[in-house]
Amino acid sequence: MTALSDKKFLVYRASAGSGKTYTLVSMYILCCLEKPHADYFRHILAITFTNKAAGEMKKRVKKYLEEIPKGEHRSMLEFFVEQTGKSESEIKKQLQAIHKNMLHRYGEVSIMTI
């Protein structure tokens, strides 16, 4: 998988079964964590090529936001700690706030197809 970036856009090129959805979901959540506002997801646009992929990504974002604070997906939590410099407890608290906010504003989650 290769990533191209110009600071505003991040593009991943990868073949089937290479972990694109996992990578996109973790990068999406990381973008949410980089801002202090629990509703920052409203300013992020994630684009995939199929409705199925967009639906799966949206489902996984919601799942990880709920499960990471409960102690699941340890490697993703460690990635967020490493990338943000925040403590595990700070990350977990922020993920809970994002999750709660996202559930109330789910229609504003912009994960869609081209």
FIRO-693076 format. One line per 4 residues: number of its first residue (from 1); their letters; for each residue z, x negated, y negated of N, C-alpha, C, CB. Coordinates in Angstrom, 1 decimal. Glycine has a CB too. Layout:
<lodos>
NUM> a> Z X Y Z X Y Z X Y Z X Y  ...
</lodos>
This chain:
<lodos>
1> mtal> 0.0 -0.9 1.2 0.0 0.0 0.0 0.0 -0.9 -1.2 1.2 1.0 0.0  -0.9 -0.6 -2.2 -0.9 -1.4 -3.4 -0.6 -0.5 -4.6 -2.3 -2.0 -3.6  0.1 -1.0 -5.6 0.4 -0.3 -6.8 -0.2 -0.9 -8.0 2.0 -0.2 -7.0  -0.8 0.0 -8.8 -1.4 -0.5 -10.1 -0.6 0.2 -11.2 -2.9 -0.2 -10.2
5> sdkk> -0.3 -0.5 -12.3 0.5 0.1 -13.3 0.1 -0.4 -14.7 2.0 -0.1 -13.1  0.1 0.5 -15.7 -0.1 0.1 -17.1 1.1 0.6 -17.9 -1.5 0.7 -17.6  2.2 0.8 -17.3 3.5 1.2 -17.8 3.5 2.7 -18.1 3.7 0.5 -19.1  2.4 3.4 -18.3 2.4 4.8 -18.5 2.0 5.6 -17.2 1.5 5.3 -19.6
9> flvy> 1.2 4.9 -16.4 0.7 5.5 -15.2 0.9 4.5 -14.1 -0.8 5.9 -15.3  1.3 5.1 -12.9 1.5 4.3 -11.7 0.6 4.9 -10.6 3.0 4.2 -11.3  -0.3 4.1 -10.1 -1.3 4.6 -9.1 -1.0 3.8 -7.8 -2.7 4.4 -9.6  -0.9 4.5 -6.7 -0.7 3.9 -5.4 -2.0 4.2 -4.5 0.5 4.5 -4.6
13> rasa> -2.5 3.1 -3.9 -3.6 3.3 -3.0 -3.1 2.9 -1.6 -4.8 2.3 -3.4  -3.3 3.8 -0.7 -2.7 3.6 0.7 -3.5 4.5 1.7 -1.2 3.9 0.7  -3.4 4.0 2.9 -4.1 4.8 4.0 -3.1 5.8 4.6 -4.6 3.8 5.1  -3.7 6.6 5.5 -2.8 7.6 6.1 -1.7 7.0 6.9 -3.7 8.5 7.1
17> gsgk> -0.5 7.6 6.9 0.6 7.2 7.7 1.3 5.9 7.1 0.2 6.9 9.0  1.0 5.5 5.9 1.6 4.3 5.4 2.9 4.5 4.5 0.6 3.6 4.5  3.3 5.7 4.5 4.6 6.0 3.7 4.3 6.4 2.3 5.5 4.9 3.8  3.2 6.9 2.0 2.9 7.3 0.6 3.8 8.4 0.1 1.5 7.9 0.5
21> tytl> 4.1 9.4 0.8 5.0 10.5 0.3 6.4 9.9 0.1 5.1 11.6 1.3  6.9 9.1 1.0 8.2 8.5 0.8 8.3 7.7 -0.5 8.6 7.6 2.0  7.2 6.9 -0.7 7.1 6.0 -1.9 7.0 6.8 -3.1 6.0 5.0 -1.8  6.2 7.8 -3.1 6.0 8.7 -4.3 7.3 9.4 -4.7 4.8 9.6 -4.1
25> vsmy> 7.9 9.9 -3.7 9.2 10.7 -3.9 10.3 9.7 -4.5 9.7 11.3 -2.6  10.4 8.5 -3.9 11.4 7.6 -4.4 11.1 7.2 -5.8 11.5 6.4 -3.5  9.8 7.0 -6.2 9.4 6.6 -7.5 9.6 7.7 -8.5 8.0 6.1 -7.5  9.4 8.9 -8.0 9.6 10.1 -8.9 11.1 10.3 -9.2 9.1 11.4 -8.1
29> ilcc> 11.9 10.1 -8.2 13.4 10.2 -8.4 13.8 9.1 -9.3 14.1 10.2 -7.1  13.3 7.9 -9.1 13.6 6.7 -9.9 13.3 7.0 -11.4 12.9 5.5 -9.4  12.2 7.6 -11.6 11.8 8.0 -13.0 12.8 8.9 -13.6 10.4 8.6 -13.1  13.3 9.8 -12.8 14.3 10.8 -13.3 15.6 10.1 -13.6 14.6 11.9 -12.2
33> lekp> 16.0 9.1 -12.8 17.2 8.3 -13.0 17.2 7.4 -14.2 17.5 7.5 -11.7  16.0 7.0 -14.6 16.0 6.0 -15.7 16.3 6.7 -17.0 14.6 5.4 -15.7  16.3 8.0 -17.1 16.7 8.6 -18.4 18.0 9.3 -18.2 15.6 9.7 -18.8  18.9 9.5 -19.2 20.2 10.1 -19.0 20.2 11.6 -19.0 21.1 9.6 -20.2
37> hady> 19.0 12.2 -19.2 18.9 13.7 -19.2 18.6 14.2 -17.9 17.9 14.1 -20.2  19.4 15.2 -17.4 19.2 15.7 -16.1 18.0 16.6 -16.0 20.4 16.6 -15.7  17.3 16.9 -17.1 16.1 17.7 -17.0 14.9 16.8 -17.3 16.2 18.8 -18.0  15.0 15.5 -17.2 13.9 14.6 -17.5 12.7 14.9 -16.6 14.3 13.2 -17.5
41> frhi> 12.9 15.4 -15.4 11.8 15.7 -14.5 10.7 16.6 -15.2 12.3 16.4 -13.3  11.1 17.3 -16.2 10.1 18.2 -16.9 9.0 17.3 -17.6 10.8 19.0 -17.9  9.3 16.0 -17.8 8.3 15.1 -18.5 7.6 14.2 -17.5 9.1 14.3 -19.5  7.7 14.5 -16.2 7.0 13.6 -15.2 5.9 14.5 -14.6 8.0 13.1 -14.2
45> lait> 4.7 13.9 -14.4 3.6 14.5 -13.7 3.3 13.7 -12.5 2.4 14.7 -14.7  3.4 14.3 -11.3 3.0 13.6 -10.1 1.8 14.4 -9.5 4.2 13.6 -9.0  0.7 13.6 -9.2 -0.5 14.3 -8.8 -0.9 13.7 -7.4 -1.7 14.0 -9.8  -1.2 14.6 -6.5 -1.7 14.2 -5.2 -3.1 14.9 -5.0 -0.7 14.7 -4.0
49> ftnk> -3.7 14.7 -3.8 -5.0 15.2 -3.5 -5.1 16.5 -2.8 -5.8 14.2 -2.8  -3.9 16.9 -2.2 -4.0 18.2 -1.4 -2.8 19.0 -1.8 -4.0 17.9 0.1  -2.9 20.4 -1.6 -1.8 21.3 -1.8 -0.7 21.0 -0.8 -2.2 22.7 -1.7  -1.1 20.6 0.4 -0.1 20.3 1.4 0.8 19.1 1.0 -0.8 20.1 2.8
53> aage> 0.1 18.1 0.5 0.9 16.9 0.1 1.8 17.2 -1.1 -0.1 15.7 -0.3  1.3 17.9 -2.1 2.1 18.3 -3.2 3.3 19.1 -2.8 1.3 19.1 -4.3  3.1 20.1 -1.9 4.2 20.9 -1.4 5.2 20.0 -0.7 3.7 21.9 -0.5  4.8 19.1 0.2 5.7 18.2 0.9 6.4 17.3 0.0 4.9 17.4 1.9
57> mkkr> 5.8 16.8 -1.0 6.5 15.9 -2.0 7.6 16.7 -2.7 5.5 15.3 -3.0  7.3 17.9 -3.2 8.2 18.7 -3.9 9.4 19.0 -3.0 7.6 20.0 -4.4  9.1 19.3 -1.8 10.2 19.7 -0.8 11.1 18.4 -0.6 9.6 20.1 0.5  10.5 17.3 -0.4 11.3 16.1 -0.2 12.1 15.7 -1.4 10.4 14.9 0.2
61> vkky> 11.6 15.8 -2.6 12.3 15.5 -3.8 13.6 16.3 -3.8 11.5 15.8 -5.1  13.5 17.6 -3.6 14.6 18.5 -3.6 15.6 18.1 -2.5 14.1 20.0 -3.4  15.1 17.8 -1.3 15.9 17.4 -0.2 16.7 16.1 -0.5 15.0 17.2 1.1  16.0 15.1 -1.0 16.7 13.8 -1.3 17.7 14.0 -2.4 15.7 12.8 -1.6
65> leei> 17.4 14.8 -3.4 18.4 15.0 -4.5 19.7 15.6 -4.0 17.8 15.9 -5.6  19.5 16.5 -2.9 20.7 17.1 -2.3 21.4 16.2 -1.4 20.2 18.4 -1.7  20.6 15.5 -0.6 21.3 14.8 0.6 21.8 13.4 0.2 20.3 14.6 1.6  21.2 12.7 -0.7 21.7 11.3 -1.1 23.1 11.3 -1.5 20.8 10.7 -2.1
69> pkge> 23.5 12.2 -2.4 24.9 12.3 -2.9 25.9 12.6 -1.7 25.1 13.3 -3.9  25.4 13.1 -0.6 26.2 13.4 0.5 26.3 12.2 1.5 25.7 14.6 1.3  25.7 11.1 1.2 25.7 9.9 2.0 24.5 9.7 2.9 26.9 10.0 2.8  23.5 10.5 2.8 22.3 10.3 3.7 21.3 9.5 2.9 21.7 11.7 4.0
73> hrsm> 20.4 8.9 3.6 19.3 8.1 3.1 19.8 6.9 2.3 18.4 9.0 2.1  20.6 6.2 3.0 21.3 5.0 2.4 20.3 4.0 1.8 22.1 4.3 3.5  19.2 3.8 2.5 18.3 2.8 1.9 17.7 3.2 0.6 17.1 2.5 3.0  17.5 4.5 0.4 16.9 5.0 -0.8 18.0 4.8 -1.9 16.5 6.4 -0.7
77> leff> 19.2 5.1 -1.6 20.3 5.0 -2.6 20.4 3.5 -3.0 21.7 5.4 -2.0  20.4 2.6 -2.1 20.4 1.2 -2.4 19.3 0.7 -3.3 20.4 0.3 -1.1  18.1 1.3 -3.0 16.9 1.0 -3.8 17.2 1.5 -5.3 15.7 1.7 -3.3  17.7 2.6 -5.5 18.0 3.1 -6.8 19.1 2.3 -7.5 18.5 4.6 -6.7
81> veqt> 20.1 1.9 -6.8 21.1 1.0 -7.4 20.5 -0.3 -7.8 22.3 0.7 -6.3  19.6 -0.9 -7.0 19.0 -2.2 -7.3 18.0 -2.0 -8.5 18.2 -2.6 -6.1  17.3 -0.9 -8.5 16.3 -0.8 -9.6 16.9 -0.4 -11.0 15.3 0.3 -9.2  18.0 0.4 -10.9 18.6 0.9 -12.2 19.8 0.0 -12.7 19.1 2.3 -12.0
85> gkse> 20.5 -0.7 -11.8 21.7 -1.4 -12.1 22.9 -0.6 -12.3 21.4 -2.2 -13.4  22.8 0.7 -11.9 23.9 1.6 -11.9 24.7 1.6 -10.6 23.4 3.1 -12.2  25.9 2.0 -10.6 26.7 2.0 -9.4 26.3 3.2 -8.5 28.2 2.1 -9.8  26.7 3.1 -7.3 26.4 4.2 -6.3 27.0 5.5 -6.8 26.9 3.9 -4.9
89> seik> 28.2 5.5 -7.3 28.8 6.7 -7.8 28.1 7.3 -9.0 30.3 6.5 -8.1  27.6 6.4 -9.9 26.8 6.9 -11.1 25.5 7.6 -10.6 26.5 5.7 -12.0  24.9 6.9 -9.7 23.6 7.4 -9.1 23.8 8.8 -8.5 23.0 6.5 -8.1  24.9 8.9 -7.6 25.1 10.1 -6.9 25.4 11.3 -7.9 26.3 9.9 -6.0
93> kqlq> 26.2 11.0 -8.9 26.6 12.0 -9.9 25.3 12.4 -10.7 27.6 11.4 -10.9  24.5 11.5 -11.0 23.3 11.8 -11.7 22.3 12.6 -10.9 22.6 10.5 -12.3  22.2 12.2 -9.6 21.3 13.0 -8.7 21.8 14.4 -8.5 21.3 12.3 -7.3  23.1 14.6 -8.5 23.6 16.0 -8.4 23.3 16.8 -9.6 25.2 16.0 -8.2
97> aihk> 23.4 16.2 -10.8 23.1 16.9 -12.0 21.6 17.2 -12.1 23.5 16.0 -13.2  20.7 16.3 -11.7 19.3 16.5 -11.6 19.0 17.6 -10.7 18.5 15.2 -11.2  19.6 17.6 -9.5 19.3 18.6 -8.5 19.7 20.0 -9.0 20.1 18.3 -7.2  20.9 20.1 -9.6 21.3 21.4 -10.1 20.4 21.9 -11.2 22.7 21.3 -10.7
101> nmlh> 20.0 21.0 -12.1 19.1 21.3 -13.2 17.7 21.7 -12.6 18.9 20.2 -14.2  17.2 21.0 -11.6 15.9 21.3 -11.1 15.9 22.6 -10.4 15.5 20.2 -10.1  17.0 23.0 -9.7 17.0 24.3 -9.0 16.9 25.4 -10.0 18.3 24.4 -8.2  17.5 25.3 -11.2 17.4 26.3 -12.3 16.1 26.3 -13.0 18.5 26.1 -13.3
105> ryge> 15.3 25.2 -12.9 14.1 25.1 -13.6 12.9 24.6 -12.7 14.2 24.1 -14.8  12.9 25.1 -11.5 12.0 24.7 -10.5 10.6 24.8 -10.8 12.3 25.4 -9.2  10.3 25.9 -11.6 8.9 26.1 -12.1 8.4 25.0 -13.0 8.8 27.4 -12.8  9.3 24.2 -13.5 8.9 23.1 -14.4 8.7 21.8 -13.8 9.9 23.0 -15.6
109> vsim> 8.8 21.8 -12.4 8.6 20.5 -11.7 7.1 20.4 -11.5 9.3 20.6 -10.3  6.5 19.3 -12.1 5.1 19.1 -12.1 4.7 18.2 -11.0 4.6 18.7 -13.5  4.6 18.7 -9.8 4.0 17.9 -8.7 2.9 18.8 -8.2 5.1 17.6 -7.6  1.7 18.3 -8.4 0.5 19.2 -8.1 -0.7 18.4 -7.7 0.1 20.0 -9.3
113> ti> -1.8 19.1 -7.4 -3.0 18.5 -7.0 -3.9 18.3 -8.2 -3.7 19.3 -5.9  -4.9 17.4 -8.0 -5.9 17.2 -9.0 -6.7 18.4 -9.3 -6.9 16.0 -8.6
</lodos>
